Amino acid sequence: MQILIPLFAMFALTAFCVFRLGLMRLRAVKAREVDLGFYREYRGYEEPERLRIASRHVINLFEAPPLFYVVCLGIYVTGQTTALLTGLAWAYVILRGVHSYVHLTSNVVIVRFRVFAASWLVLVGLWAVLGLQLALS
């Protein structure tokens, strides 16, 4: 059951970023920084840089993290929860949280890349440890 808590934390991070983006877009439309028509087809107008970055970040949260959700559910369903796997799951969530913070604030690309790469290594580690545990059981 412990493996599901980081899964919910990752969902909370994603939900926060999605709602934040929605509020940012609403405010930009109200301030007439973006024409509402832009969101019909996402073309014909220019979106402010801060909205492009936030939008790209939300898209990013639907790329690698689904693999995290799957591996956590796989760990849970197969009964393979260990302290190592739970620790790796939390490390992934923390790294993705740091990645979100960097991407949505300073957006220093080299820092963002290093955190992103570290999160991928942790994700690979989750899959590798689960695979190894299943092979040995």
Secondary structure, 3 states (H helix, E strand, C coil): CCCHHHHHHHHHHHHHHHHHHHHHHHHHHHCCCCCCCHHHHCCCCCCCHHHHHHHHHHHHCCCCHHHHHHHHHHHHHCCCCCHHHHHHHHHHHHHHHHHHHHHHCCCCHHHHHHHHHHHHHHHHHHHHHHHHHHHHC
